[in-house]
């Protein structure tokens, strides 16, 4: 595997997982290249804790021994357990079992956590080390923004079993059907709205005015691509969905342009490429946080710096959260703060500036 991009130092564990040494970084662009055939990674054998079975789960483990059987190698026994769970069970979010025992012996209906936990316990009952893993499954590719949309509903849990000297992914959850969240798709109009929201978060909330200008340029580019696609349909024969998508793209591009002009005219930003001019209360707090070492990499946003400060001193969390809410509304919202809100944000900025210094001195 090759990682390309300006990421700085990367940490790796014994199983090939990568991580940055510090949290709170601004958004980064990078590319990962994999070999066409990745050789299996040989990791250290798992400890006995991956065979432990709580006493209250003894019936579930006994079922694993029964279904897995004694014949064949571990891969064959694991396959028997997978086939058992995939054949007689039902995926549901609306009427799941209330416990692992009810899932295996009575209702036989649940979601991915039920399947992952059941398979892990049954594998251990059959003498195969196992663990439950969690992450995200799939997602939806956006041709408009050229990024992957991953929703909370894409969260997934599966099982890993120690087979043939390595951890092997074993997903017992059946294929998506019925009320599975993996069937949810945005649709073309929704992709344009998601693109507009993504641009707001990336280029307005978290980035400089220069990147806001890039977002506007990207908006017009996307609109032109939509226009070319619309012309390709033959004009009169275009579907209602295409018309709506083109209109949404226009509104998104125009909206980003207005946001760009708003941030130039009202928020006191410098021209693209120039230094950002913050109001005095914000500027003093930003300078304090930077002097105290809460800006680990260039470009860290106010939110990123305050997150670093909160990690050093958790007592700052409540004030930092309220300040960031007012800060974002003041700098990027559709209206100015009320006099009372402005007074509050100045007070909070002063409090955080003083307390950040005290927290670092300890």
Helices and strands as residue ranges (DSSP letters): E 2-4, E 10-12, E 18-20, E 31-33, G 48-51, G 55-57, H 58-68, H 74-87, E 90-91, H 100-102, I 103-107, E 109-110, H 112-125, E 130-136, E 140-142, E 147-149, G 152-154, E 155-163, E 166-170, G 181-183, H 188-199, I 200-205, H 209-232, H 240-265, H 280-291, H 302-312, G 314-316, H 317-332, H 339-361
